[in-house]
Amino acid sequence: MSEEPTADALEGFPHPRDSGALIGHHAAETEFLASFNGGRFHHAWLISGKMGIGKASFAYRAARFLLSQEGSGSGLFGPPDSLDTPADHPAVALMNAGSHPGLAVLRRQYDPKGKKHFKVIRINDVRSLSNFFGLKSSDGGWRVVIVDTVDDMNVSAANAFLKILEEPPARTIFFLLSHTPAGLLPTIRSRCRMLPLKPLEDQDLKTVLTSLSPDLADHDLDILAVLAEGSPGQALRLQQAGGTQVFLSMLELFNGYPHFSPDKLHGLADAAGKKGGETLYDVLTTVFPWWISRLVRGISTGFDGTVYVQNETDVMNRLASHQSVAFWIDIWEKSNHLINRAESVNLDRKQVVLDLFLSTARK
């Protein structure tokens, strides 16, 4: 298995396999270690959670731990109490180089003809694991397979992989990463031990972000923490794409609801629709329905128990005073439908942005 960056890897930031300490997932690590130390270690772990939450980082950290274990003993100092691995351990250097013989990573492969990644993990990708399983561990240690993500498998690949899980090779551990485990084959889920990762608390999220982007201003950090909802990966993607400014521009437009500044609205739509505006458009069509759903939650709960930024609650109260919760739920559904339709039939990006905002002012 090659170790090129994944299809949705974040350029300019460390690969998940290079992550050191993992912040915010202590409970999951404790559960994994308890199983390892308890003598009833499950061969397949379904690591679930929202995109960018740290599933791959956890899997590589656990893989480093397993591949650094000597045989099956617990060591001179008793059972391990963390997944920490000495930085100078040979397994770490091999993993960092993407050449550890005990690690296979199953994911969507790059299509040199189409010059992009395949949309799915194919059956031949799964079958290629047979070469990996045919190799014997030189020290009798573990072999690890990371599937990133199992959601990407087509039906044929999923069924082929299920057969492997039904009769797993000796001393092989599988880490299946999933954003949406409910959509997997029930037979795959039933053969795995579930290990859900929870969204990071705000302080943990900010710690991760500042370690990766030390120049982030506190103001941007606060907004990214809100937008990401516990996902460092989502925060970093939004940071790279100018998500904080997009969010503030959207709030500014809604601050005049039910009217919109023609200059500001058309300026934003023009920027998203012109050549080179694809990134802005992608951020807008991600943030808009997300924020409408956040508005619905805020109205329903009276804006309690949620962290808001700047004048966000003032804007939300303005919208709530003009339209009912049912209206905004309908807007959320229609905006998602429009965005999905635009992607499938290649609608004009400028018009899509205009329709998203103007639909909220129609009676």
C-alpha positions as CSV (number, residue, x, y, z in Angstrom):
1,M,0.0,0.0,0.0
2,S,1.4,3.4,-1.0
3,E,1.7,6.2,1.5
4,E,0.8,9.2,-0.6
5,P,-1.4,11.8,1.0
6,T,-5.1,10.9,1.1
7,A,-7.5,12.5,-1.3
8,D,-8.7,15.1,1.2
9,A,-5.3,15.6,3.0
10,L,-4.6,19.1,4.2
11,E,-1.7,20.6,2.4
12,G,0.8,22.4,4.6
13,F,-0.1,20.5,7.8
14,P,1.4,17.3,9.2
15,H,0.1,13.9,8.0
16,P,-1.9,12.1,10.7
17,R,0.8,9.5,11.0
18,D,3.2,12.2,12.1
19,S,1.0,13.3,15.0
20,G,2.6,13.0,18.4
21,A,0.4,13.4,21.4
22,L,-3.3,13.2,20.6
23,I,-5.3,15.9,22.4
24,G,-8.9,15.4,23.5
25,H,-9.5,11.7,23.1
26,H,-8.3,10.3,26.4
27,A,-11.5,8.3,27.0
28,A,-11.0,6.4,23.7
29,E,-7.4,5.8,24.4
30,T,-8.2,4.4,27.9
31,E,-10.8,2.1,26.4
32,F,-8.4,0.8,23.8
33,L,-5.6,0.2,26.3
34,A,-8.0,-1.6,28.7
35,S,-8.9,-4.0,25.9
36,F,-5.2,-4.5,25.0
37,N,-4.1,-5.1,28.6
38,G,-7.2,-7.2,29.5
39,G,-6.3,-10.2,27.3
40,R,-9.5,-10.0,25.2
41,F,-8.1,-7.7,22.5
42,H,-10.6,-7.2,19.6
43,H,-9.2,-7.7,16.1
44,A,-11.3,-5.0,14.5
45,W,-12.0,-1.4,15.7
46,L,-14.6,0.8,14.1
47,I,-13.3,4.4,14.9
48,S,-16.2,6.8,14.2
49,G,-16.8,10.5,14.5
50,K,-17.2,13.6,12.3
51,M,-14.7,14.4,9.6
52,G,-11.5,16.0,10.9
53,I,-12.0,15.0,14.5
54,G,-8.8,13.0,14.7
55,K,-9.8,9.4,13.7
56,A,-6.8,8.9,11.4
57,S,-4.4,10.4,14.0
58,F,-5.8,8.0,16.7
59,A,-5.4,5.0,14.3
60,Y,-1.8,5.9,13.4
61,R,-1.0,6.5,17.1
62,A,-2.5,3.1,18.0
63,A,-0.6,1.5,15.1
64,R,2.7,3.0,16.3
65,F,2.0,1.6,19.7
66,L,1.2,-1.9,18.5
67,L,4.1,-2.0,16.0
68,S,6.6,-1.0,18.8
69,Q,5.5,-3.8,21.1
70,E,8.1,-6.6,21.5
71,G,6.3,-9.9,21.0
72,S,3.3,-10.4,23.2
73,G,4.7,-9.5,26.6
74,S,3.7,-6.4,28.7
75,G,7.3,-5.3,29.2
76,L,9.6,-4.8,32.2
77,F,7.3,-2.3,33.9
78,G,3.9,-4.0,33.6
79,P,1.0,-3.2,31.3
80,P,1.4,0.1,29.3
81,D,-0.8,3.0,30.6
82,S,-0.7,5.1,27.4
83,L,-0.2,4.8,23.7
84,D,3.0,6.9,23.8
85,T,5.9,5.4,21.7
86,P,9.5,6.5,22.1
87,A,10.4,8.8,19.3
88,D,13.6,6.9,18.6
89,H,11.9,3.5,18.3
90,P,12.7,1.9,14.9
91,A,8.9,1.5,14.2
92,V,8.4,5.2,14.4
93,A,11.1,6.0,11.8
94,L,9.7,3.3,9.4
95,M,6.1,4.6,9.9
96,N,7.2,8.2,9.3
97,A,8.8,7.1,6.1
98,G,5.7,5.3,5.1
99,S,7.6,2.0,4.8
100,H,6.8,-0.1,7.8
101,P,6.3,-3.7,6.6
102,G,3.7,-4.3,9.3
103,L,1.4,-1.5,8.3
104,A,-1.0,-1.4,5.4
105,V,-3.3,1.6,4.6
106,L,-6.4,0.9,2.5
107,R,-7.9,4.0,0.8
108,R,-9.0,5.4,-2.5
109,Q,-6.2,5.2,-4.9
110,Y,-4.9,7.7,-7.4
111,D,-6.0,7.3,-11.0
112,P,-3.0,8.4,-13.2
113,K,-5.2,8.5,-16.3
114,G,-7.9,10.7,-14.8
115,K,-5.3,12.6,-12.7
116,K,-7.5,12.4,-9.6
117,H,-8.4,9.9,-6.9
118,F,-11.0,7.3,-7.6
119,K,-14.3,8.0,-5.9
120,V,-14.4,4.7,-4.1
121,I,-12.2,1.9,-2.7
122,R,-12.5,-0.9,-5.2
123,I,-12.5,-4.6,-4.8
124,N,-9.0,-4.9,-6.3
125,D,-7.8,-2.5,-3.6
126,V,-9.1,-4.9,-1.0
127,R,-7.7,-7.9,-2.8
128,S,-4.2,-6.3,-2.8
129,L,-4.1,-6.9,1.0
130,S,-3.5,-10.6,0.2
131,N,0.2,-9.7,-0.5
132,F,0.4,-7.9,2.8
133,F,-1.1,-10.9,4.7
134,G,1.3,-13.2,2.9
135,L,4.3,-11.6,4.6
136,K,5.2,-12.9,8.0
137,S,6.2,-10.6,10.8
138,S,9.9,-10.9,11.4
139,D,9.6,-10.6,15.2
140,G,6.2,-12.3,15.7
141,G,4.7,-8.9,16.4
142,W,1.5,-7.2,15.2
143,R,0.3,-6.3,11.7
144,V,-2.0,-3.4,11.3
145,V,-4.5,-2.4,8.6
146,I,-5.9,1.1,8.6
147,V,-9.0,1.6,6.4
148,D,-9.4,5.4,5.6
149,T,-12.3,5.4,5.2
150,V,-14.5,2.3,5.2
151,D,-17.3,4.6,4.0
152,D,-15.5,4.9,0.7
153,M,-15.9,1.2,-0.1
154,N,-18.2,0.2,-2.9
155,V,-20.5,-2.8,-2.4
156,S,-18.1,-5.3,-4.0
157,A,-15.1,-4.1,-1.9
158,A,-17.2,-4.1,1.3
159,N,-18.2,-7.7,0.8
160,A,-14.7,-8.7,0.0
161,F,-13.4,-7.0,3.1
162,L,-16.2,-8.6,5.2
163,K,-14.7,-12.0,4.3
164,I,-11.4,-10.9,5.7
165,L,-13.0,-9.8,8.9
166,E,-14.8,-13.1,9.2
167,E,-11.5,-15.0,9.1
168,P,-8.9,-12.5,10.2
169,P,-5.2,-13.3,9.8
170,A,-3.4,-14.1,13.1
171,R,-2.0,-11.1,15.1
172,T,-3.6,-8.6,12.7
173,I,-5.5,-5.6,13.9
174,F,-7.9,-3.6,11.8
175,F,-8.7,0.1,12.3
176,L,-11.8,1.1,10.2
177,L,-12.4,4.8,10.1
178,S,-15.9,6.0,9.5
179,H,-17.6,9.4,9.3
180,T,-21.1,7.7,9.0
181,P,-21.0,4.2,10.5
182,A,-24.8,3.9,10.2
183,G,-24.4,3.6,6.5
184,L,-22.0,0.6,6.7
185,L,-23.0,-3.0,6.1
186,P,-24.5,-4.3,9.4
187,T,-22.3,-7.4,9.1
188,I,-19.2,-5.2,9.1
189,R,-20.3,-3.2,12.1
190,S,-21.2,-6.4,14.0
191,R,-17.6,-7.7,13.6
192,C,-16.0,-4.6,15.0
193,R,-15.7,-3.0,18.4
194,M,-17.1,0.5,18.3
195,L,-14.8,3.3,19.3
196,P,-16.6,6.6,18.8
197,L,-14.5,9.8,19.1
198,K,-16.3,12.8,20.6
199,P,-15.9,16.4,19.3
200,L,-13.2,18.3,21.1
201,E,-13.9,20.8,23.8
202,D,-13.3,24.4,22.8
203,Q,-10.0,24.6,24.8
204,D,-8.6,21.4,23.4
205,L,-9.6,22.4,19.9
206,K,-7.9,25.8,20.3
207,T,-4.8,24.0,21.7
208,V,-4.6,21.8,18.5
209,L,-5.1,24.8,16.2
210,T,-2.5,27.0,17.9
211,S,0.0,24.2,17.7
212,L,-0.5,23.8,14.0
213,S,-1.1,27.5,13.2
214,P,0.7,29.6,15.9
215,D,0.0,32.9,14.0
216,L,-3.8,32.6,14.3
217,A,-5.3,35.7,15.9
218,D,-7.5,35.1,19.0
219,H,-10.4,36.6,17.1
220,D,-10.1,34.1,14.2
221,L,-9.4,31.3,16.7
222,D,-12.8,32.0,18.4
223,I,-14.7,32.0,15.2
224,L,-13.0,28.9,13.9
225,A,-13.8,27.1,17.2
226,V,-17.5,28.0,16.6
227,L,-17.5,27.0,12.9
228,A,-15.7,23.7,13.4
229,E,-17.9,22.3,16.3
230,G,-15.1,20.2,17.8
231,S,-13.3,19.2,14.6
232,P,-9.7,20.5,14.2
233,G,-9.6,19.2,10.6
234,Q,-12.7,21.2,9.7
235,A,-11.3,24.3,11.4
236,L,-8.0,24.0,9.4
237,R,-9.9,23.6,6.1
238,L,-12.0,26.7,6.8
239,Q,-8.9,28.6,7.8
240,Q,-7.2,27.8,4.6
241,A,-10.3,28.8,2.6
242,G,-10.9,32.1,4.4
243,G,-13.9,30.7,6.3
244,T,-13.8,33.3,9.1
245,Q,-14.3,36.2,6.6
246,V,-17.0,34.3,4.8
247,F,-18.9,33.7,8.1
248,L,-18.6,37.4,9.0
249,S,-19.8,38.5,5.6
250,M,-22.8,36.3,5.9
251,L,-23.6,37.7,9.3
252,E,-23.2,41.2,8.0
253,L,-25.7,40.5,5.2
254,F,-28.3,38.9,7.5
255,N,-27.9,41.9,9.9
256,G,-30.1,43.9,7.6
257,Y,-32.8,41.1,7.2
258,P,-35.3,41.0,5.7
259,H,-33.5,43.3,3.3
260,F,-30.0,42.7,1.9
261,S,-27.5,45.3,0.7
262,P,-27.5,44.8,-3.1
263,D,-23.9,45.9,-3.4
264,K,-22.6,43.5,-0.7
265,L,-24.8,40.5,-1.8
266,H,-23.9,40.8,-5.5
267,G,-20.3,41.4,-4.6
268,L,-20.2,38.2,-2.6
269,A,-22.1,36.3,-5.3
270,D,-19.8,37.7,-8.1
271,A,-16.7,36.7,-6.1
272,A,-18.0,33.1,-5.7
273,G,-19.1,32.9,-9.3
274,K,-16.1,34.1,-11.1
275,K,-13.1,32.1,-12.3
276,G,-11.0,31.2,-9.3
277,G,-14.0,31.6,-6.9
278,E,-14.5,27.9,-6.4
279,T,-13.0,27.8,-2.9
280,L,-15.2,30.7,-1.8
281,Y,-18.3,29.1,-3.2
282,D,-17.4,25.8,-1.5
283,V,-17.1,27.5,1.9
284,L,-20.3,29.5,1.4
285,T,-22.3,26.4,0.4
286,T,-20.9,24.6,3.5
287,V,-21.4,27.4,6.0
288,F,-24.8,28.6,4.9
289,P,-26.9,25.5,5.6
290,W,-24.8,24.8,8.7
291,W,-25.6,28.2,10.1
292,I,-29.3,28.0,9.3
293,S,-29.4,24.7,11.3
294,R,-27.5,26.5,14.1
295,L,-30.1,29.3,13.9
296,V,-32.9,26.7,14.3
297,R,-31.2,25.1,17.3
298,G,-30.7,28.6,18.8
299,I,-34.3,29.6,18.4
300,S,-35.5,26.3,19.8
301,T,-33.3,26.4,22.9
302,G,-33.5,30.2,23.6
303,F,-29.8,30.5,22.7
304,D,-28.7,28.7,25.8
305,G,-25.8,26.3,26.2
306,T,-24.1,27.3,22.9
307,V,-21.1,29.6,22.4
308,Y,-21.8,32.4,20.0
309,V,-19.5,35.0,18.4
310,Q,-19.7,38.8,18.1
311,N,-23.3,39.9,17.3
312,E,-24.4,36.5,16.2
313,T,-27.2,36.2,18.7
314,D,-28.4,39.7,17.7
315,V,-28.6,38.6,14.1
316,M,-30.4,35.4,15.0
317,N,-32.9,37.2,17.1
318,R,-33.6,39.5,14.2
319,L,-34.3,36.6,11.9
320,A,-36.4,34.8,14.6
321,S,-38.5,37.9,15.0
322,H,-39.4,37.9,11.3
323,Q,-40.0,34.2,10.6
324,S,-41.0,31.1,12.6
325,V,-38.8,28.1,13.3
326,A,-40.8,26.1,10.7
327,F,-39.9,28.7,8.1
328,W,-36.2,28.4,8.8
329,I,-36.3,24.6,8.9
330,D,-37.9,24.8,5.4
331,I,-35.1,27.2,4.3
332,W,-32.5,24.6,5.6
333,E,-34.1,21.8,3.6
334,K,-34.4,24.0,0.4
335,S,-30.8,25.3,0.7
336,N,-29.4,21.7,0.9
337,H,-31.6,20.7,-2.1
338,L,-30.3,23.6,-4.1
339,I,-26.7,23.0,-3.3
340,N,-26.9,19.3,-4.1
341,R,-28.8,20.1,-7.4
342,A,-26.2,22.7,-8.3
343,E,-23.4,20.2,-7.9
344,S,-25.2,17.5,-10.0
345,V,-26.2,19.7,-12.9
346,N,-23.5,22.4,-12.7
347,L,-25.7,25.4,-12.0
348,D,-24.2,28.9,-12.2
349,R,-22.4,29.5,-8.9
350,K,-23.3,33.2,-8.7
351,Q,-27.0,32.5,-9.1
352,V,-26.9,29.7,-6.5
353,V,-25.4,32.2,-3.9
354,L,-28.0,34.8,-4.8
355,D,-30.9,32.2,-4.5
356,L,-29.6,31.0,-1.1
357,F,-29.9,34.5,0.5
358,L,-32.9,35.8,-1.5
359,S,-35.0,32.7,-0.7
360,T,-34.9,33.6,3.0
361,A,-36.7,36.9,2.2
362,R,-39.5,35.5,0.2
363,K,-42.9,35.1,1.9
